Amino acid sequence: MDVPQIRWTDGVKLPAARTALLVVDMQNDFVDPRGALPVPAAAGTVGPIAALLARAREAGVPVLYTQDWHLPDDPEFRIWPPHCVAGTWGAEVVDALAPQPGETRIRKTTYDPFFRTPLEPVLDELGVEELVIVGTVANICVLHAAASAALRGLRPVVPRDGVSALTKFDLHLAFHQVASLYRGVPLAGADGARFVPQARA
């Protein structure tokens, strides 16, 4: 069986007034080699994400962060070793991508950032229609974020150099699902996200 090809989009114009940037789980336990569950490719996405953050903030695009946030006896630890335990160094966003004052943090206990969190009402209040998603891990928390966003009527835009996974297969699978199931935009590079100024309604 042939591997499905991804049709990458070189650039996409996004209305700044109706777009948000979601940074998924760029936490020490996943990004730092000393973390509990490091994703080796995650460090390589820090630069593109940082540049995208700067452009989004300059354009007035809201920036939101998700953080895996677990109690020491979390049921997820039956699947994965303990990680991102609430209040620990491992659960904090890496310094290079640290949230600025006033930016929203969504702390979640599952792969899905919309499940039992305030993410949906926050996006509704902001009038978001387009959601640029970066972070880790592509086929787990990033994919769940894209899927849940799409099922709520948002269009996920996912830059190739802004997400990471444990294997190339996992990364390809995530982009295939985003493109084929969730009307998402597989963006060739984070620099292709162009925020177009527009007055909010």
C-alpha positions in Angstrom: 0.0 0.0 0.0 1.3 3.5 -0.9 1.8 6.0 1.8 -0.7 8.8 1.4 1.0 12.0 0.3 0.5 15.3 2.2 -0.4 18.3 0.1 1.5 21.0 1.9 0.3 24.6 1.8 3.1 27.2 1.3 1.3 30.1 2.9 -2.1 30.9 4.4 -3.6 34.3 5.1 -5.3 34.4 8.5 -7.5 37.2 9.8 -5.8 38.4 12.9 -9.2 39.3 14.5 -10.5 35.7 14.2 -7.3 33.7 14.7 -5.6 32.3 17.8 -2.3 30.5 18.3 -2.3 27.5 20.5 1.0 26.2 21.8 0.6 22.6 22.9 2.6 21.0 25.7 6.0 22.6 25.1 7.0 21.7 28.6 10.3 20.7 30.1 9.3 17.0 30.5 8.8 16.8 26.7 11.3 19.3 25.3 14.3 19.2 27.6 16.6 16.2 27.4 16.4 16.0 31.2 12.7 15.6 31.1 10.7 12.6 32.0 9.4 11.9 28.5 11.7 13.8 26.1 10.7 14.0 22.4 14.1 14.4 20.7 12.7 16.4 17.8 10.9 18.9 20.0 13.9 21.1 20.6 14.2 21.7 16.9 10.7 23.3 16.8 11.5 25.9 19.5 13.0 28.4 17.0 10.1 28.3 14.5 7.5 28.5 17.3 9.3 31.4 18.9 9.3 33.3 15.6 5.6 32.5 15.1 4.8 33.7 18.6 6.6 37.0 17.9 4.6 37.6 14.7 1.3 36.6 16.4 1.8 38.9 19.3 2.8 41.8 17.0 -0.4 41.3 15.0 -2.5 41.2 18.1 -3.4 37.5 17.7 -4.3 35.8 21.0 -1.8 33.3 22.2 -2.8 30.3 24.4 -0.8 27.5 25.9 -1.8 24.0 27.0 0.0 22.2 29.8 -0.2 18.6 30.6 -1.0 18.7 34.3 -1.2 15.5 36.4 -1.6 14.5 40.0 1.0 11.9 41.2 -1.5 9.1 40.9 -3.0 10.0 37.5 -4.5 7.1 35.6 -2.5 8.1 32.5 0.6 6.9 34.3 -0.7 3.3 33.6 0.1 4.1 30.0 3.1 6.5 30.3 5.7 6.9 33.0 5.0 9.8 35.4 5.4 13.2 33.7 4.2 16.8 34.0 3.2 16.4 37.6 1.4 19.5 38.8 3.7 22.2 40.2 7.0 20.5 39.1 9.8 21.8 36.9 8.8 19.2 34.3 5.3 20.7 34.0 6.4 24.2 33.2 6.6 25.6 29.7 10.2 25.8 28.4 11.8 29.2 29.1 12.4 30.0 25.4 8.6 29.9 24.8 7.4 31.2 28.2 3.9 32.7 28.2 3.8 36.5 28.6 1.6 38.1 31.3 -2.1 37.9 30.4 -1.7 34.9 28.0 -4.0 32.0 28.8 -2.8 28.7 30.1 -5.0 25.7 29.8 -4.1 22.9 32.2 -5.4 19.5 31.1 -5.3 16.0 32.4 -6.0 14.2 29.1 -4.7 14.4 25.5 -7.6 16.6 24.5 -7.2 20.2 25.6 -11.0 20.8 25.2 -12.0 18.0 27.6 -13.1 19.5 31.0 -11.2 22.7 30.4 -12.2 26.3 29.7 -10.6 26.3 26.3 -13.8 26.3 24.2 -15.5 29.2 26.0 -12.2 31.2 25.9 -12.0 30.7 22.1 -15.7 31.5 21.7 -15.3 34.7 23.6 -12.4 35.7 21.4 -14.4 35.0 18.3 -11.8 32.5 17.0 -12.5 30.7 13.7 -8.9 29.8 12.7 -6.6 28.0 15.2 -2.9 27.7 14.5 -1.6 24.8 16.5 2.1 24.1 17.3 3.7 21.9 19.9 4.2 18.2 20.8 3.4 15.3 20.5 2.0 15.5 16.9 0.0 12.3 16.9 -1.2 12.6 20.4 -2.0 15.9 22.0 -1.5 18.1 18.9 -3.8 15.8 16.9 -6.4 15.7 19.6 -6.3 19.5 19.7 -6.8 19.7 16.0 -9.6 17.1 15.9 -11.5 18.7 18.8 -11.1 22.2 17.3 -12.4 21.0 13.9 -15.3 19.2 15.5 -16.3 22.6 17.1 -16.2 24.3 13.7 -12.7 25.8 13.9 -10.1 25.4 11.1 -6.8 23.9 12.4 -3.7 25.2 10.7 -0.6 23.1 11.6 2.9 24.1 10.5 5.2 21.2 9.7 8.2 22.8 11.5 6.2 23.7 14.5 5.3 20.2 15.7 7.3 17.2 16.7 6.7 13.5 17.2 8.7 10.5 18.4 8.9 9.0 14.9 8.5 10.1 11.3 5.6 7.8 10.9 3.8 9.4 13.8 4.4 12.9 12.4 3.1 11.9 8.9 0.1 10.1 10.4 -0.9 13.3 12.3 -0.7 15.5 9.3 -2.6 13.0 7.2 -5.4 13.0 9.7 -5.5 16.7 10.0 -5.7 17.1 6.2 -8.1 14.3 5.4 -10.4 14.2 8.4 -10.5 17.7 9.9 -10.4 20.1 6.9 -7.1 21.3 8.4 -4.3 23.1 6.7 -0.9 21.3 6.7 1.4 24.3 6.5 4.8 23.8 4.9 6.4 26.1 7.5 5.5 28.4 10.3 6.7 31.4 8.4 3.8 30.8 6.0 1.2 31.8 8.5 0.4 35.4 7.6 -1.8 37.3 10.0 -3.9 39.9 8.2 -5.0 42.9 10.2 -8.7 43.3 10.5 -11.0 45.1 13.0 -12.7 42.9 15.5 -16.5 42.8 15.2 
